[in-house]
Amino acid sequence: MIAGNIDLTRACADLDELGFCMVPNVLDQSIASEIGDRVLSQAAGERAAALDFEYPSEADGDEVNQWVYQLLNKGEIFRALPLHPVAQALANHVLGKEHLLSTLDSHITYPNNKAMPLHADQWWMPQPVVPGEPLMRAGNIDRANGPKGSPAPANRPINGPLVLNIMWMMTDFTVNNGATRVVPRSHLSGNIPTPGETYDELQVEGSAGSILAWDGRTWHGSGLNTSDGARVGVTTYFAGPMIRQLGNLVYGTHSAVRDELSDELLALIGFRPFNSYGMTDDPGNDLIRKGDDTAGILGQ
Ligand SMILES: O=C(O)CCC(=O)C(=O)O
């Protein structure tokens, strides 16, 4: 249920105009803090076991920030977030009625970290071109070779949003502990930021239980943590139904967890074909079957 004080009309308008929105008090503070504690305990366990794998968008030389991946496997407490009505309303607005959960991860900024370089989440989109002009081949795109330039709105065609990222604040997010920075309106530029350049950024503060959502084209990054505590965020990252997911949730979800998930959550994480894409045998199946349960070589 969406609490009466949540202004979704305003949130959607901000996403369209500014490329991000902040929605306070989506979760009770007590639930946010329980999720934050679970993340910190999991993070400590993964670091102790050398399972704290680095993510490529972190700043060079950062040795403390941590990602905790595949949270569906790491506690029932995480599973309500992707289907939360506020998350679904924003994903429906930005991506349309069909969309996938692309990852459910946590990003923790610890004291003595480095600020993450600004980036756009849908850096992998081939750019529109006028016929005859050089184009970037889809398989040659990397995080760095997209079009660079100003964050100001473009006067040429640009791609629409293919991603909506939602950061759930499980602790307070402050300027001191590394709250996410965004460049307002950069989602309309058609560009990605030039490394090393400075831009007019806004650092979005919020209390535990709030969410910050941004359009996949918006330039953003985590901030510097000069406090003495961890900043814990959980990201429900959604993408269009034809986009390869950032986390391979179909393969990566433990089979025991998969058997407990609702059909609604299974569909959201990629078990439902989209106009045949993602099928394993019958394109009309509501939920796909495992390869082991589909036909292989048959004789007569
Ligand atoms: O942790 C943050 O504040 C930003 C995370 C981020 O850049 C991302 O999920 O793409």
The ligand as an SDF file (V2000), in Angstrom:
LIG
                    3D

 10  9  0  0  0  0  0  0  0  0999 V2000
   25.7670    4.3150   -4.2780 O   0  0  0  0  0  0  0  0  0  0  0  0
   25.4550    5.3450   -4.8780 C   0  0  0  0  0  0  0  0  0  0  0  0
   25.2350    6.4000   -4.3100 O   0  0  0  0  0  0  0  0  0  0  0  0
   25.3880    5.3120   -6.3920 C   0  0  0  0  0  0  0  0  0  0  0  0
   25.2990    3.9370   -6.9660 C   0  0  0  0  0  0  0  0  0  0  0  0
   25.4230    3.9520   -8.4520 C   0  0  0  0  0  0  0  0  0  0  0  0
   26.0860    4.7530   -9.0200 O   0  0  0  0  0  0  0  0  0  0  0  0
   24.7010    2.9630   -9.2610 C   0  0  0  0  0  0  0  0  0  0  0  0
   24.0150    2.0810   -8.7140 O   0  0  0  0  0  0  0  0  0  0  0  0
   24.7680    3.0580  -10.5160 O   0  0  0  0  0  0  0  0  0  0  0  0
  1  2  2  0
  2  3  1  0
  2  4  1  0
  4  5  1  0
  5  6  1  0
  6  7  2  0
  6  8  1  0
  8  9  2  0
  8 10  1  0
M  END
$$$$
